[in-house]
């Protein structure tokens, strides 16, 4: 079966957002170009790692002599997106993901493949193996400014979860918390 590719070369919007309350949130990578919207479910850790690695790529590129890709050090104010997710209809749950750089277009690339049974068995499976049998995939290309804004928002969304208990370090639920201090 051929792979259906949801490709966004110059998206109008690309964000990570959530549905639900802290402690029971579902994370989505949502991309829109015109009327086409794709929402892919992510794990919180996938979202956090994605933001971290995008910032690493951009920070490394900004150190290239003369900054030929015009990588911003911070988030350009005109690219800040604090709006809620648009109508969410899950396309698939992301399993394998990859991140890359296209120097010909000065864009960060994100590839996401649906979770497979093999992903459950081997979390270290490579993207090539994970994506080979995928019936669909998401391919997003973001210019450097958009990528910087995406990473900033994603870190904020990930960090907006439940507060942690200062004594035990476990999350504190809205309805209370029973602290289990480690025994000395």
Backbone bond lengths (Angstrom), bond angles and torsions (degrees), N, CA, C in turn:
res aa  C-N    CA-C-N  psi(-1)  N-CA   C-N-CA  omega(-1)  CA-C   N-CA-C  phi
1 X - - - 1.445 - - 1.529 108.52 -
2 X 1.322 117.16 130.51 1.470 119.07 179.09 1.529 110.68 -68.40
3 X 1.317 114.10 149.00 1.455 120.83 179.99 1.521 109.82 -79.76
4 X 1.326 116.28 129.06 1.466 121.10 175.15 1.527 107.25 -85.74
5 X 1.324 116.05 120.25 1.460 121.28 -176.96 1.527 109.23 -104.58
6 X 1.322 115.75 121.69 1.465 121.86 173.38 1.526 104.76 -93.42
7 X 1.332 116.11 96.50 1.459 120.46 -173.27 1.519 111.33 -106.25
8 X 1.321 114.65 133.66 1.459 122.59 177.64 1.522 107.65 -127.53
9 X 1.337 116.53 103.42 1.456 120.66 -176.88 1.531 112.01 -80.84
10 X 1.313 118.77 -40.40 1.469 123.60 178.25 1.526 106.52 -139.16
11 X 1.349 117.88 74.42 1.469 119.94 -174.53 1.529 112.45 -65.07
12 X 1.337 114.53 149.59 1.459 121.16 173.75 1.526 109.96 -72.94
13 X 1.329 115.38 -30.81 1.464 120.41 -177.98 1.517 109.16 -152.79
14 X 1.335 116.13 137.29 1.456 121.91 173.32 1.525 106.85 -145.10
15 X 1.347 115.93 117.26 1.463 121.11 -175.17 1.518 110.79 -145.44
16 X 1.333 114.21 160.56 1.456 121.21 165.18 1.515 105.66 -107.13
17 X 1.311 115.89 134.44 1.458 121.69 178.22 1.514 109.16 -145.37
18 X 1.329 115.24 176.30 1.461 119.61 -177.82 1.512 111.20 -131.36
19 X 1.318 114.35 159.00 1.449 123.11 171.32 1.526 105.13 -126.93
20 X 1.342 116.69 130.90 1.463 121.04 179.57 1.515 111.54 112.38
21 X 1.322 114.06 178.05 1.466 120.90 -178.33 1.530 109.46 -97.41
22 X 1.358 116.37 154.29 1.467 118.55 178.32 1.532 111.31 -50.63
23 X 1.297 115.07 133.37 1.458 121.70 -176.20 1.509 112.09 98.29
24 X 1.336 116.15 -19.54 1.465 121.19 179.31 1.532 109.40 -141.55
25 X 1.331 116.25 36.21 1.465 120.31 -178.57 1.521 110.70 -87.98
26 X 1.324 114.31 148.88 1.455 121.66 170.61 1.521 106.28 -112.50
27 X 1.322 116.19 129.31 1.461 122.44 -178.01 1.525 109.68 -94.63
28 X 1.333 115.06 138.93 1.457 121.13 179.19 1.524 110.18 -130.29
29 X 1.315 115.87 140.17 1.458 123.53 165.45 1.519 103.72 -97.44
30 X 1.342 116.38 115.22 1.460 120.14 -176.51 1.526 109.55 -119.37
31 X 1.320 115.08 133.04 1.458 121.90 -178.65 1.529 108.16 -128.83
32 X 1.349 114.59 138.75 1.464 119.80 178.44 1.518 109.99 -136.08
33 X 1.329 114.59 137.79 1.469 122.70 170.21 1.517 105.12 -138.25
34 X 1.326 116.33 111.85 1.461 119.85 -175.59 1.513 109.72 62.52
35 X 1.327 116.98 -126.40 1.465 121.62 -179.46 1.536 112.60 -89.87
36 X 1.325 117.55 -9.27 1.470 121.09 -179.01 1.527 109.94 -81.74
37 X 1.338 115.69 121.27 1.471 121.93 177.43 1.516 108.29 -126.50
38 X 1.326 116.26 132.41 1.462 121.94 174.83 1.514 107.81 -125.93
39 X 1.338 115.88 130.79 1.464 122.41 177.40 1.519 108.43 -120.88
40 X 1.324 115.89 123.71 1.452 122.63 -179.76 1.530 107.91 -117.45
41 X 1.325 116.60 129.49 1.453 121.12 179.72 1.518 110.02 -75.62
42 X 1.350 115.43 135.50 1.463 122.82 178.27 1.512 109.99 -122.95
43 X 1.295 116.63 158.57 1.458 121.90 166.24 1.524 107.14 -81.93
44 X 1.317 116.93 153.33 1.462 121.61 178.94 1.530 110.55 -56.34
45 X 1.324 117.23 -41.02 1.456 121.59 -179.18 1.527 111.43 -66.23
46 X 1.332 117.45 -35.08 1.462 120.51 177.09 1.527 110.02 -64.68
47 X 1.327 116.67 -43.24 1.466 120.92 179.47 1.528 110.35 -62.28
48 X 1.333 116.22 -46.36 1.468 120.59 -179.00 1.526 111.04 -62.13
49 X 1.308 117.28 -44.69 1.465 121.60 -179.93 1.526 111.36 -66.30
50 X 1.312 117.04 -37.92 1.451 121.36 177.72 1.530 110.67 -59.80
51 X 1.332 117.14 -47.71 1.471 121.05 178.76 1.522 111.01 -62.10
52 X 1.327 116.02 -44.40 1.469 120.46 -179.09 1.527 111.53 -60.64
53 X 1.325 116.36 -46.17 1.467 120.43 -176.96 1.534 112.04 -71.49
54 X 1.338 117.97 -34.14 1.463 119.75 175.88 1.518 109.63 -63.03
55 X 1.334 116.51 -45.47 1.471 119.36 178.16 1.524 111.30 -61.46
56 X 1.338 117.85 -38.81 1.463 120.67 178.04 1.524 111.11 -61.43
57 X 1.335 116.97 -44.98 1.463 120.77 178.87 1.526 110.25 -61.23
58 X 1.333 116.44 -47.57 1.465 120.32 -177.74 1.524 111.64 -66.03
59 X 1.330 117.15 -40.00 1.464 120.21 178.20 1.523 110.86 -62.97
60 X 1.319 116.46 -40.84 1.461 120.51 178.93 1.534 110.86 -66.44
61 X 1.320 117.20 -42.35 1.470 120.98 179.85 1.525 111.96 -66.32
62 X 1.331 117.15 -32.26 1.466 120.02 -178.79 1.522 112.07 -70.28
63 X 1.339 117.10 -16.84 1.464 120.20 179.49 1.524 112.88 -87.50
64 X 1.348 116.43 -8.08 1.459 119.64 177.55 1.527 107.67 -64.13
65 X 1.319 115.77 135.69 1.458 121.18 -174.74 1.527 112.06 -50.39
66 X 1.324 115.22 122.88 1.453 121.52 178.83 1.525 113.99 83.25
67 X 1.345 118.12 -1.19 1.466 123.16 -178.86 1.539 109.93 43.87
68 X 1.341 117.87 61.65 1.466 121.41 -173.59 1.531 114.06 -62.40
69 X 1.332 117.86 -19.33 1.464 120.69 -178.75 1.524 112.25 -96.00
70 X 1.341 117.04 3.40 1.474 122.71 -179.85 1.519 112.03 54.07
71 X 1.321 115.98 46.49 1.461 121.16 179.69 1.528 108.76 -74.31
72 X 1.337 117.22 121.51 1.461 119.05 179.33 1.527 111.14 -73.86
73 X 1.330 116.01 144.21 1.469 120.26 177.82 1.519 110.80 -72.45
74 X 1.321 116.45 -33.03 1.460 121.65 179.03 1.514 109.78 -123.90
75 X 1.322 114.80 -173.80 1.455 119.94 -179.36 1.524 110.52 -83.65
76 X 1.319 118.07 121.43 1.468 120.15 176.51 1.530 109.68 -61.55
77 X 1.335 117.42 126.10 1.451 122.60 -174.38 1.527 112.88 -55.86
78 X 1.325 117.21 -34.95 1.465 120.18 -179.06 1.526 112.96 -70.48
79 X 1.336 117.59 -12.07 1.465 121.06 179.95 1.526 113.03 -103.13
80 X 1.321 117.94 0.15 1.465 121.40 178.43 1.523 108.62 -64.01
81 X 1.319 117.21 130.16 1.464 123.22 -179.12 1.524 107.91 -129.97
82 X 1.326 116.70 103.68 1.461 121.36 178.65 1.519 112.17 -108.97
83 X 1.328 117.02 13.99 1.459 120.73 -179.53 1.523 110.85 -75.23
84 X 1.343 114.61 156.76 1.457 120.80 176.96 1.526 109.89 -67.04
85 X 1.327 114.34 165.63 1.462 119.31 173.72 1.517 109.05 -62.65
86 X 1.310 116.00 151.98 1.455 120.68 174.65 1.531 107.27 -82.63
87 X 1.298 118.17 -175.76 1.465 121.64 -178.17 1.531 109.96 -47.18
88 X 1.321 116.39 117.15 1.461 121.09 -175.12 1.524 110.14 -95.89
89 X 1.320 114.58 120.52 1.454 122.18 172.05 1.525 105.71 -133.85
90 X 1.335 115.76 106.83 1.465 120.22 -174.30 1.521 111.39 -59.72
91 X 1.346 114.44 125.85 1.460 120.61 175.52 1.526 109.46 -82.13
92 X 1.332 115.50 -46.31 1.455 122.06 175.33 1.519 108.96 -167.60
93 X 1.330 115.92 167.91 1.470 122.63 175.98 1.524 107.01 -96.51
94 X 1.339 115.78 125.09 1.462 120.06 -176.53 1.523 111.56 -70.13
95 X 1.308 114.84 134.29 1.459 122.44 172.22 1.520 107.07 -109.16
96 X 1.316 116.11 -91.19 1.465 121.57 178.15 1.521 110.07 -76.11
97 X 1.335 114.99 140.76 1.458 120.85 176.32 1.519 108.19 -137.80
98 X 1.339 115.59 153.69 1.457 119.33 173.24 1.516 108.41 -138.83
99 X 1.306 113.82 157.81 1.452 121.84 -178.05 1.513 107.16 -132.15
100 X 1.324 116.89 138.81 1.457 119.41 -178.65 1.517 111.88 -150.26
101 X 1.330 114.54 -177.89 1.453 122.51 -178.52 1.514 108.45 -134.32
102 X 1.347 117.14 131.86 1.455 122.38 176.20 1.524 107.92 -111.74
103 X 1.341 118.17 102.33 1.461 120.55 -177.70 1.529 113.22 -68.68
104 X 1.332 117.99 -20.63 1.465 119.53 -179.05 1.530 112.11 -71.71
105 X 1.341 116.95 -28.03 1.467 120.66 179.25 1.527 111.95 -115.56
106 X 1.329 117.20 -2.32 1.474 122.88 -176.65 1.526 110.49 55.22
107 X 1.341 114.79 51.19 1.456 120.82 -179.47 1.524 111.60 -128.99
108 X 1.337 114.39 146.39 1.457 122.46 171.08 1.526 106.99 -85.52
109 X 1.324 116.90 136.79 1.460 121.96 -179.62 1.514 110.44 -111.56
110 X 1.320 116.17 134.17 1.464 122.43 173.10 1.515 107.35 -119.99
111 X 1.327 115.60 130.09 1.461 121.05 172.75 1.514 107.15 -119.25
112 X 1.329 116.46 135.03 1.468 121.39 176.64 1.518 108.67 -131.83
113 X 1.320 115.06 134.57 1.453 122.15 179.92 1.525 109.12 -118.66
114 X 1.327 118.05 149.56 1.463 119.80 179.28 1.521 111.60 -62.34
115 X 1.319 114.62 150.83 1.455 120.10 176.70 1.526 108.07 -66.60
116 X 1.310 115.61 141.49 1.468 120.92 179.40 1.517 108.77 -123.89
117 X 1.314 116.27 169.76 1.465 120.08 176.43 1.518 110.48 -61.01
118 X 1.330 117.28 -33.52 1.462 121.37 178.85 1.520 110.63 -65.49
119 X 1.354 118.01 -33.34 1.464 121.19 177.92 1.521 110.51 -62.15
120 X 1.334 116.63 -35.97 1.457 120.33 178.45 1.521 111.28 -66.86
121 X 1.346 116.29 -34.70 1.461 120.52 -177.16 1.516 113.16 -81.17
122 X 1.335 117.96 -34.40 1.460 121.29 -173.41 1.520 109.69 -140.28
123 X 1.324 116.56 98.16 1.464 120.79 -176.78 1.522 111.88 -70.48
124 X 1.323 119.00 -14.93 1.457 122.24 179.98 1.524 112.92 -93.12
125 X 1.328 117.12 8.59 1.454 121.00 -178.73 1.519 110.51 -59.51
126 X 1.302 117.19 140.01 1.463 120.59 -177.78 1.522 111.16 -74.54
127 X 1.320 115.57 160.12 1.457 120.92 179.57 1.516 110.59 -63.22
128 X 1.324 116.24 -39.15 1.458 118.73 -178.78 1.523 111.05 -60.21
129 X 1.330 116.42 -42.52 1.458 119.18 179.31 1.506 110.42 -71.63
130 X 1.347 117.28 -43.12 1.456 121.73 -177.68 1.508 111.91 -66.56
131 X 1.343 117.34 -35.55 1.440 120.42 -176.31 1.516 113.71 -87.19
132 X 1.330 118.32 -13.70 1.459 121.09 -173.30 1.520 112.19 -62.56
133 X 1.331 118.01 -38.86 1.452 121.30 -177.56 1.517 112.26 -100.83
134 X 1.315 118.15 5.86 1.455 121.25 -176.85 1.522 110.17 -67.43
135 X 1.334 115.88 138.78 1.453 119.71 178.49 1.522 111.04 -85.25
136 X 1.335 116.96 -15.01 1.456 120.96 175.87 1.519 109.54 -154.15
137 X 1.318 114.68 164.47 1.461 120.44 177.81 1.513 108.67 -154.39
138 X 1.333 115.65 160.67 1.458 122.59 175.12 1.514 107.39 -112.64
139 X 1.333 116.71 130.35 1.453 122.63 176.85 1.521 107.11 -126.14
140 X 1.336 115.98 116.97 1.464 121.76 -178.19 1.518 108.46 -121.47
141 X 1.323 116.04 134.04 1.464 122.86 175.47 1.523 106.82 -117.65
142 X 1.345 115.69 125.35 1.467 120.69 -178.15 1.514 110.86 -124.56
143 X 1.337 117.45 133.43 1.457 119.19 172.16 1.530 109.95 -64.65
144 X 1.321 116.95 162.17 1.471 121.30 -172.21 1.519 113.93 -59.32
145 X 1.311 118.69 -40.49 1.466 120.64 179.01 1.516 111.81 -64.64
146 X 1.324 116.37 -43.75 1.463 121.66 177.52 1.517 110.28 -63.38
147 X 1.324 116.94 -40.33 1.464 120.98 179.42 1.530 110.81 -63.74
148 X 1.330 117.14 -40.11 1.467 121.17 178.64 1.535 109.80 -63.71
149 X 1.340 116.78 -44.27 1.468 121.40 178.69 1.532 110.73 -65.17
150 X 1.328 116.54 -39.48 1.465 121.82 178.35 1.531 110.29 -59.94
151 X 1.321 117.03 -47.00 1.466 121.66 -178.53 1.524 111.03 -63.35
152 X 1.320 117.14 -42.06 1.468 121.21 -179.88 1.523 110.46 -62.54
153 X 1.317 117.01 -50.22 1.461 120.46 -179.86 1.528 110.59 -61.21
154 X 1.309 116.97 -42.23 1.467 120.45 -178.49 1.524 110.75 -61.62
155 X 1.328 117.71 -43.45 1.476 120.39 177.25 1.518 110.93 -60.80
156 X 1.324 117.02 -40.47 1.470 120.98 178.96 1.524 111.44 -65.72
157 X 1.321 117.51 -42.57 1.467 122.24 179.56 1.530 109.73 -63.80
158 X 1.313 117.50 -45.85 1.466 121.62 179.94 1.530 110.19 -62.30
159 X 1.336 116.70 -41.39 1.457 121.43 -177.89 1.510 114.77 -75.44
160 X 1.326 117.93 -8.54 1.463 121.33 -176.54 1.527 112.98 -88.37
161 X 1.297 117.42 18.49 1.456 121.02 -179.98 1.513 112.19 -79.90
162 X 1.324 115.25 -158.37 1.460 121.20 -178.69 1.525 110.36 -66.83
163 X 1.334 116.98 142.62 1.463 119.25 175.27 1.529 110.16 -68.69
164 X 1.313 116.54 155.85 1.459 119.92 178.26 1.515 110.29 -98.26
165 X 1.309 115.86 147.63 1.452 122.57 178.35 1.530 108.62 -70.12
166 X 1.342 117.63 129.72 1.457 119.36 -179.02 1.529 113.24 -69.42
167 X 1.336 116.97 -16.50 1.465 120.45 -178.42 1.526 113.64 -90.84
168 X 1.354 115.52 -46.79 1.469 117.88 -175.96 1.521 113.48 -109.23
169 X 1.340 117.45 -16.92 1.455 120.34 178.17 1.513 114.64 85.26
170 X 1.327 118.68 -0.95 1.459 121.33 178.45 1.521 109.99 -85.89
171 X 1.351 117.96 157.09 1.464 120.35 -179.84 1.526 112.04 -64.02
172 X 1.337 115.30 145.29 1.458 122.47 177.28 1.522 107.67 -101.52
173 X 1.332 116.99 119.68 1.454 121.70 178.58 1.514 110.42 -77.55
174 X 1.327 116.77 158.73 1.459 121.87 179.48 1.526 111.42 -63.76
175 X 1.326 117.40 -29.71 1.466 120.79 -178.88 1.527 112.94 -91.89
176 X 1.309 119.13 10.74 1.451 121.68 176.04 1.520 112.61 125.36
177 X 1.338 113.83 176.64 1.462 119.95 -176.14 1.512 108.29 -155.53
178 X 1.281 116.66 130.06 1.443 121.79 173.33 1.524 106.89 -102.69
179 X 1.328 115.37 110.21 1.441 120.78 -175.48 1.522 109.74 -78.56
180 X 1.300 115.97 128.15 1.458 120.74 175.84 1.520 107.66 -113.98
181 X 1.318 114.47 91.31 1.451 120.55 -179.35 1.524 109.74 -68.98
182 X 1.324 116.66 138.79 1.452 119.46 177.12 1.530 109.42 -65.68
183 X 1.332 115.55 140.53 1.456 119.27 179.99 1.523 110.42 -74.57
184 X 1.327 115.29 141.41 1.460 121.36 -178.26 1.498 111.37 -84.90
